[in-house]
Amino acid sequence: MIDETPADHEHFIEDYPERPWLLAGLGGLAGLVVHLLLDVDSEEAWRYALASCAFFAFAAASFVLGPRRLVQSILFSLGLGVVMGGLAWLAVDSGDRVAGEEFAFAAGVFFSLLAVPLFQAGFHRRLWATPYEETHFHVWTDAVTAGGALLFVLLSWLLLWLLDALFGLIGIGFIGDMIEATGFVGLFCGATFGAAMGVLRNQLGIIGTLQRVVMLVFALLAVPFAFAIMIFLFALLASGGSALWEATDDATPVLLACALGCFVLANAVVRDNDEARSDNVVMIAAALVLSAAIFPLTVFAAISMGIRIDQHGLSPERLWALVAIVIACAYGLAYWVGLARGRLADWSRYLRRANLHLAVGSCVIALLLALPLVDFGAISARQQVARLQAGEVSVEDFDFSALRWDFGDAGRDVLRRLAQREGQIGDLAATALAKQERYPVSIGRPRKNYELAFDFEDAEVRQWVRDHVAASPWLCNGKCVVIDLGSDADRRRIALVSAGRVETVGFRDDGVPDPPPPASIVPPSDADLSPEDVEVREWTGRQIYVDGKPVGNPFP
């Protein structure tokens, strides 16, 4: 194994004594700015924009800042900070007008993670002539130094808390008061992270050795992981994929995570050149298996997502998942092409070339998707309405609330047009459009792990029940039978019958459910009761029966 570092990035690995102090100062300033901007009860977009700009500019500088090409490093760091600040402003300022803005910002973060090592390797100057060895070196050393710096921050906090406890034994609490001071947390975290990064970046020669140790550990993990992936793929193909298709909710992220694991572990064996690659036959075989497994895993993920879309249609989240699947499939297909072209003699060289090309392509795609160029909410809303008009989903099962809350302004525009129609579609669309809160009881969007079976046809009341159970999913255990109990005064009474429980609820004319009934009144445990204090009175009402047996409490 050859122990060398690429010659052209010496300005990143040479000793720079001022680097720890410089990065500690920049980190402390950036942390203080972020803390002061965000430690307030405010949703102003400019605060998040400036905080993101400071954070990402410092983060980039901690990796690229060096004595040579200093101006380029400063401009790159500031440019990345401005880009991420702009994306943060768009995400916060858009509010619920644009669907999936958090995914757009995540795409910007992904762009940043790829842009830093490409800049370090000089891709902006040499383009496709950039040696793969340099990019590979920077990706791994960046990961190692960032992990080491985060560990140092954690240890620094532990030490600070220990000192606070120590001085507290003698009645001195200035450290605790300092920790509680406004802005100290951000200042301390930024300064300690910057100082650690400065020290570690000055020791990249040693870090390069540590990097090879990390890659060796990963290479060892490649063998059992490859064996497990082979068993999974053979078992899946033998079953015809039935087990996978029955678990479409969780299959896609698990498959993509496994494909990512195959990519990381395979490259840990492949390294940055054939001389550094392991000569162990078992590890090479494992790398071949993992490289070949990426494509089928991503194809299965695509099929799983396709089944989900066929069942429920498009949504912004599913479109973002499709983007991730397409990129993953591109990597898997490129690896297959590299294995076919390189055969057993030269396959690793083609994989390294594919890594560089795909990294650049993914970086550009991530930046384009982070910008407000494509409205996934509008695409999803149009497709959902097309499914409704084509009869692929019934009016009763169509999720009008999703158009109101999940697809941004584009979804609400479509919902307004539906509300202008006559008949059942117009009524349900108008009801969904008039709501001010989607889930008035619970916080967030609960997962739908229940199934509703109605014994009545009233579409409006059905939608009331769906919304109520979505807000309180604990009302149903698995399959839930919904029974119409009729009207009582100004309330529409509904019973929810499921395994082990019965719940009744009354709805007002506007669909708002009654609050849950109070707990049963019981006599106090210390009451001095006598037979004269207890009586039985006549009461008449109705009772729900399942299989001829009464369940739940009687009701009027």
C-alpha positions in Angstrom: 0.0 0.0 0.0 1.4 3.4 -1.0 1.3 6.1 1.6 1.1 9.4 -0.2 -1.0 12.5 -0.4 -1.8 14.3 -3.6 0.8 16.9 -4.4 -1.4 19.7 -5.8 -3.4 20.4 -2.6 -0.4 21.2 -0.4 -1.9 24.5 0.5 -4.6 22.5 2.3 -2.3 20.3 4.3 0.7 22.5 5.1 1.1 23.8 8.6 -0.7 27.1 9.2 0.0 28.2 12.8 -2.6 31.0 12.7 -5.4 28.6 11.5 -6.6 27.5 15.0 -6.8 31.0 16.3 -8.4 32.3 13.2 -11.0 29.6 13.0 -11.7 29.8 16.7 -12.4 33.6 16.3 -14.6 33.1 13.2 -16.4 30.2 14.8 -17.1 32.1 18.0 -18.4 35.0 16.0 -20.5 32.8 13.7 -21.9 30.9 16.7 -22.7 34.1 18.6 -24.5 35.5 15.5 -26.5 32.3 15.0 -27.5 32.2 18.7 -28.6 35.8 18.9 -30.6 35.6 15.7 -32.4 32.4 16.4 -32.8 32.6 20.2 -35.9 34.7 19.9 -39.6 33.9 19.5 -39.7 35.1 15.9 -40.3 33.6 12.5 -38.8 36.5 10.5 -37.1 35.2 7.3 -34.2 37.5 7.5 -33.1 36.1 10.8 -32.8 32.6 9.4 -31.2 33.9 6.3 -28.4 35.7 8.2 -28.0 32.8 10.6 -27.6 30.3 7.7 -25.2 32.6 5.9 -23.0 32.9 9.0 -23.2 29.2 9.7 -22.4 27.8 6.3 -19.8 30.5 5.5 -17.9 29.5 8.6 -18.4 25.8 8.0 -16.9 26.1 4.5 -14.0 28.3 5.8 -13.1 25.7 8.4 -12.4 23.2 5.6 -10.9 25.4 2.8 -9.2 28.3 4.5 -5.4 28.2 4.0 -2.4 30.5 3.4 -2.4 29.9 -0.3 -5.2 30.9 -2.6 -6.6 32.8 0.4 -8.8 35.1 -1.7 -10.4 32.1 -3.5 -11.1 30.4 -0.2 -12.7 33.5 1.3 -14.8 34.1 -1.8 -15.9 30.5 -1.9 -16.9 30.5 1.8 -18.8 33.7 1.5 -20.5 32.6 -1.7 -21.6 29.4 -0.2 -22.9 31.3 2.9 -24.9 33.7 0.6 -26.4 30.8 -1.3 -27.5 28.9 1.8 -28.7 32.2 3.4 -30.8 32.8 0.3 -32.3 29.3 0.4 -33.1 29.7 4.1 -34.8 33.0 3.4 -36.9 31.3 0.6 -37.8 28.4 2.8 -39.0 30.5 5.8 -40.5 33.4 3.8 -42.6 31.0 1.6 -44.3 29.6 4.7 -47.0 27.2 3.5 -47.3 28.9 0.1 -44.8 26.4 -1.4 -44.9 22.7 -0.6 -41.8 20.9 0.5 -39.6 23.9 1.2 -37.7 21.9 3.8 -36.7 19.4 1.2 -35.4 22.2 -1.0 -33.2 23.5 1.8 -32.0 19.9 2.4 -31.0 19.8 -1.3 -29.0 23.0 -0.7 -27.2 21.3 2.2 -26.4 18.3 0.0 -25.1 20.7 -2.6 -22.8 22.2 0.0 -21.5 18.8 1.1 -20.4 18.1 -2.5 -19.2 21.5 -3.4 -16.6 21.8 -0.6 -14.4 18.8 -1.5 -14.8 19.6 -5.2 -13.5 23.1 -4.5 -10.7 21.7 -2.3 -9.6 19.5 -5.2 -9.6 22.5 -7.6 -12.4 21.3 -9.8 -13.3 25.0 -10.5 -9.9 25.3 -12.2 -9.2 22.0 -13.8 -12.7 20.7 -14.4 -12.7 17.1 -15.6 -8.9 17.0 -15.4 -9.2 17.0 -11.6 -7.5 13.9 -10.2 -9.9 11.5 -8.5 -7.3 10.9 -5.8 -7.6 14.5 -4.6 -11.4 14.5 -4.4 -11.4 11.2 -2.6 -8.7 12.4 -0.2 -10.7 15.5 0.8 -14.0 13.7 1.1 -12.6 11.3 3.7 -10.4 13.8 5.6 -13.2 16.3 5.8 -15.4 13.6 7.3 -12.7 12.6 9.8 -11.8 16.2 10.9 -15.4 17.2 11.2 -16.2 14.2 13.3 -13.1 14.9 15.5 -14.1 18.5 15.9 -17.6 17.6 17.0 -16.2 15.2 19.5 -14.0 17.9 20.9 -17.0 20.2 21.3 -18.8 17.5 23.2 -15.8 16.9 25.5 -15.4 20.6 26.1 -19.0 20.8 27.3 -18.5 17.9 29.6 -15.4 19.5 31.0 -17.2 22.8 31.5 -20.1 21.1 33.3 -17.6 19.2 35.5 -15.8 22.4 36.4 -19.2 24.1 37.2 -20.1 21.2 39.5 -16.6 21.3 41.1 -16.7 25.0 41.9 -20.3 24.7 43.0 -19.1 22.6 45.9 -17.4 25.6 47.4 -20.2 28.0 46.5 -18.7 29.5 43.3 -21.2 29.6 40.5 -19.7 31.9 38.0 -19.3 29.1 35.4 -23.0 28.3 35.6 -23.9 32.0 35.3 -21.6 32.2 32.3 -23.3 29.3 30.6 -26.7 30.9 31.1 -25.5 34.2 29.7 -27.1 35.2 26.4 -25.2 34.0 23.4 -22.6 31.9 25.4 -23.8 28.6 24.0 -23.3 29.6 20.4 -20.1 31.4 21.1 -18.6 28.5 23.0 -19.7 25.8 20.4 -18.4 27.9 17.5 -15.1 28.7 19.1 -14.3 25.2 20.3 -15.3 23.7 16.9 -13.2 26.2 15.0 -10.2 25.7 17.2 -10.5 21.9 16.9 -10.8 22.2 13.1 -7.8 24.5 12.9 -5.6 22.1 14.8 -6.9 19.0 12.9 -6.5 20.7 9.5 -2.9 21.5 10.4 -2.3 17.8 10.9 -3.7 16.4 7.6 -0.7 14.2 7.2 -1.6 12.4 10.4 -5.3 12.6 9.5 -4.6 10.9 6.2 -3.2 8.0 8.1 -6.2 7.9 10.4 -8.4 8.1 7.3 -6.8 4.9 6.0 -7.5 3.2 9.3 -11.1 4.2 9.1 -11.3 2.9 5.5 -9.8 -0.3 6.6 -12.5 -0.8 9.3 -15.1 0.0 6.7 -13.5 -2.5 4.3 -13.8 -5.2 7.0 -17.5 -4.3 7.4 -18.0 -4.7 3.6 -17.6 -8.5 3.8 -20.5 -9.3 6.1 -22.7 -6.6 4.6 -22.1 -8.0 1.1 -23.0 -11.5 2.3 -26.2 -10.2 3.9 -27.2 -8.2 0.8 -26.7 -11.3 -1.3 -29.0 -13.3 1.0 -31.6 -10.6 0.9 -31.6 -10.3 -2.9 -31.8 -14.0 -3.5 -34.6 -14.4 -0.9 -36.5 -11.4 -2.4 -36.2 -12.8 -6.0 -37.2 -16.3 -4.8 -40.3 -14.9 -3.1 -41.3 -12.9 -6.2 -41.0 -9.7 -4.3 -44.3 -10.3 -2.4 -42.8 -9.6 1.0 -41.4 -6.3 -0.2 -44.6 -5.1 -1.8 -46.6 -5.7 1.3 -44.3 -3.3 3.2 -44.4 -0.3 0.8 -44.5 2.2 3.7 -41.0 1.4 4.9 -39.4 -0.4 1.9 -38.2 2.6 0.0 -36.1 4.4 2.7 -34.6 1.0 3.9 -33.6 0.0 0.4 -32.1 3.4 -0.3 -30.2 3.3 3.0 -28.8 -0.1 2.1 -27.8 1.2 -1.4 -25.9 4.0 0.3 -24.2 1.5 2.6 -23.2 -0.5 -0.4 -21.7 2.6 -2.0 -19.7 3.7 1.0 -18.4 0.2 1.9 -17.5 -0.6 -1.7 -15.5 2.6 -2.1 -13.7 1.9 1.2 -12.3 -1.2 -0.5 -11.7 0.5 -3.9 -9.8 3.5 -2.3 -8.4 6.2 -4.6 -6.1 4.1 -6.8 -5.3 0.5 -7.6 -2.0 0.7 -5.6 -3.9 1.6 -2.4 -6.7 -0.9 -3.0 -6.7 -3.9 -0.8 -5.2 -7.1 -2.3 -7.4 -9.3 -0.2 -9.5 -11.5 -2.5 -12.4 -11.7 -0.1 -12.6 -7.9 0.2 -12.3 -7.4 -3.5 -15.2 -9.9 -4.0 -17.2 -8.1 -1.4 -16.6 -4.8 -3.2 -17.7 -6.3 -6.5 -20.9 -7.7 -4.9 -21.7 -4.4 -3.2 -21.0 -2.4 -6.4 -23.3 -4.7 -8.4 -26.0 -4.6 -5.7 -26.6 -0.9 -5.7 -28.6 -0.9 -9.0 -31.1 -3.7 -8.0 -31.6 -2.2 -4.6 -32.5 1.2 -6.1 -34.7 -0.5 -8.8 -36.6 -2.2 -6.0 -36.9 1.1 -4.2 -38.3 2.6 -7.4 -40.8 -0.2 -7.8 -41.9 0.2 -4.2 -42.4 3.9 -4.6 -44.2 3.3 -7.8 -46.7 1.1 -6.0 -47.2 3.7 -3.4 -47.8 6.4 -6.0 -50.2 4.1 -7.9 -52.2 3.7 -4.6 -52.2 7.2 -3.4 -50.9 9.5 -6.2 -48.2 12.0 -6.2 -47.2 14.3 -3.3 -44.3 16.7 -2.9 -42.7 14.2 -0.5 -43.0 11.4 -3.0 -41.6 13.6 -5.8 -38.5 14.4 -3.7 -38.2 10.7 -2.9 -38.3 10.0 -6.7 -35.4 12.5 -7.2 -33.4 10.6 -4.6 -34.2 7.3 -6.3 -33.3 8.6 -9.8 -29.9 9.8 -8.5 -29.3 6.5 -6.7 -30.3 4.6 -9.8 -27.8 6.7 -11.8 -25.1 5.6 -9.5 -26.1 2.0 -9.6 -26.3 2.0 -13.4 -23.0 3.7 -13.8 -21.4 1.1 -11.5 -22.9 -1.7 -13.7 -21.4 0.0 -16.8 -18.1 0.3 -15.0 -18.1 -3.3 -14.0 -19.0 -4.4 -17.5 -16.3 -2.1 -19.2 -13.6 -2.7 -16.8 -14.2 -6.4 -16.2 -12.1 -8.0 -13.5 -8.9 -6.2 -14.4 -9.9 -2.5 -14.5 -13.3 -2.2 -13.0 -12.2 -0.1 -10.0 -10.8 2.6 -12.3 -14.1 3.0 -14.0 -15.9 3.2 -10.7 -13.7 6.0 -9.6 -14.3 7.9 -12.8 -18.0 7.4 -12.3 -17.8 8.7 -8.8 -16.3 12.0 -9.9 -18.7 12.6 -12.8 -21.8 11.6 -10.7 -20.6 13.8 -7.8 -20.4 16.9 -10.1 -23.8 16.0 -11.7 -25.5 15.5 -8.3 -24.0 18.8 -7.1 -25.5 20.7 -10.0 -28.9 18.9 -9.7 -29.1 19.5 -6.0 -28.5 23.3 -6.5 -31.1 23.5 -9.3 -33.7 21.7 -7.2 -33.0 23.9 -4.2 -33.9 26.9 -6.2 -37.6 27.7 -6.7 -37.6 26.6 -10.3 -40.0 23.6 -10.1 -43.2 23.6 -8.0 -43.6 20.0 -6.8 -46.9 21.0 -5.1 -48.4 22.1 -8.4 -47.3 18.9 -10.1 -48.8 16.8 -7.3 -52.1 18.7 -7.2 -52.7 18.4 -10.9 -52.0 14.6 -10.8 -54.2 14.1 -7.8 -57.1 15.9 -9.5 -56.5 13.9 -12.7 -56.8 10.7 -10.7 -60.1 12.0 -9.2 -61.5 12.9 -12.7 -60.4 9.6 -14.2 -62.1 7.6 -11.4 -58.9 6.1 -10.1 -60.0 7.3 -6.6 -63.6 7.7 -5.3 -64.9 11.0 -4.1 -65.3 9.6 -0.6 -61.7 8.4 -0.5 -60.1 11.5 -2.1 -58.1 13.6 0.4 -59.3 17.1 -0.1 -57.6 18.2 3.0 -54.2 17.3 1.4 -54.9 19.9 -1.3 -55.6 22.4 1.4 -52.6 21.8 3.6 -49.9 19.8 1.8 -49.5 21.2 -1.7 -49.0 24.9 -1.0 -50.8 27.7 -2.9 -51.0 25.5 -6.0 -53.1 22.9 -4.1 -55.4 25.6 -2.6 -55.9 27.1 -6.1 -57.0 23.7 -7.4 -59.2 23.2 -4.4 -60.9 26.6 -5.0 -61.7 25.5 -8.6 -63.1 22.2 -7.2 -65.2 24.1 -4.7 -67.0 25.9 -7.5 -68.4 22.7 -8.9 -71.8 21.4 -8.2 -72.5 18.3 -6.2 -70.6 16.2 -3.8 -67.1 17.2 -5.0 -67.9 20.9 -4.7 -69.3 20.4 -1.2 -66.3 18.4 0.1 -63.8 20.8 -1.5 -65.6 23.8 0.1 -65.6 22.1 3.5 -61.9 21.4 3.3 -61.1 24.9 2.0 -63.0 26.5 4.9 -61.1 24.7 7.7 -58.6 26.8 9.6 -56.8 23.9 11.2 -56.2 20.4 9.8 -55.4 18.6 13.0 -56.9 20.7 15.9 -56.2 18.1 18.5 -52.7 16.7 17.8 -49.5 18.4 16.9 -48.0 17.4 13.6 -49.4 14.9 11.1 -50.0 11.6 12.7 -49.3 8.4 10.8 -52.3 6.6 9.4 -52.1 3.1 10.8 -55.9 2.4 10.8 -58.6 1.5 8.3 -62.1 2.9 8.4 -65.2 1.0 7.2 -68.4 3.0 7.1 -72.0 1.7 7.3 -73.4 4.9 5.8 -73.0 6.9 2.5 -73.0 10.5 3.7 -69.7 11.8 2.1 -69.6 14.9 4.3 -69.9 13.1 7.6 -67.4 10.5 6.3 -64.9 13.3 5.8 -65.6 14.6 9.3 -64.8 11.2 10.7 -61.6 10.9 8.7 -60.4 14.3 9.9 -61.3 13.5 13.5 -59.5 10.1 13.5 -56.5 11.6 11.7 -56.2 14.0 14.5 -56.8 11.3 17.2 -55.6 8.0 15.7 -55.8 6.3 19.0 -59.6 6.2 18.6 -59.2 3.2 16.2 -57.2 0.0 16.7 -56.5 -1.3 13.3 -59.7 -1.7 11.4 -62.5 0.6 12.7 -66.2 0.2 11.8 -68.0 3.6 11.8 -71.7 3.5 12.6 -74.1 6.4 12.2 -76.2 6.7 15.4 -78.4 9.4 14.0 -79.0 13.0 15.1 -79.5 14.1 18.7 -80.6 17.7 19.1 -77.9 19.7 17.1 -75.4 16.8 17.1 -74.7 14.0 14.6 -73.8 11.0 16.7 -71.1 8.6 15.4 -69.7 5.4 16.9 -66.2 4.1 16.2 -66.0 0.3 16.9 -62.7 -1.4 16.8 -60.9 -4.3 18.5 -61.0 -3.7 22.2 -62.8 -0.4 22.3 -65.8 1.6 21.4 -65.9 5.4 21.1 -68.8 7.7 20.4 -68.5 11.3 19.2 -70.9 14.0 18.3 -70.4 16.4 15.4 -71.8 19.9 15.1 -73.3 21.0 11.8 -69.9 22.5 10.8 -68.1 19.2 11.3 -66.4 20.2 14.6 -66.4 17.2 17.0 -67.4 17.5 20.6 -64.7 17.4 23.2 -64.2 14.0 24.8 -66.6 13.2 27.7 -65.3 13.7 31.2 -64.2 10.8 33.2 -66.8 8.8 35.1 -67.7 10.3 38.5 -66.9 7.9 41.3 -67.3 8.3 45.0 -64.2 9.3 47.0 -62.2 6.4 48.4 -62.5 7.8 51.9 -66.3 8.4 51.8 -68.3 7.1 54.8 -71.0 5.3 52.8 -74.1 3.7 54.2 -76.9 1.8 52.4 -79.0 4.8 52.6 -76.5 6.8 50.5 -76.6 4.4 47.5 -79.6 3.9 45.2 -80.4 2.4 41.8 -82.5 4.4 39.3 -84.2 3.3 36.1 -82.4 4.4 32.9 -83.1 3.6 29.2 -80.9 4.0 26.3 -79.1 2.2 23.4 -76.2 -0.2 23.4 -73.7 -1.4 20.7 -73.4 -5.1 20.2 -70.6 -7.1 18.4 -71.4 -10.7 17.7 -74.5 -10.5 19.9 -72.6 -9.2 22.9 -72.8 -5.7 24.4 -69.7 -3.6 24.1 -68.9 -0.1 25.4 -71.1 2.1 27.6 -74.8 2.6 26.9 -75.8 5.9 25.3 -79.0 7.8 24.8 
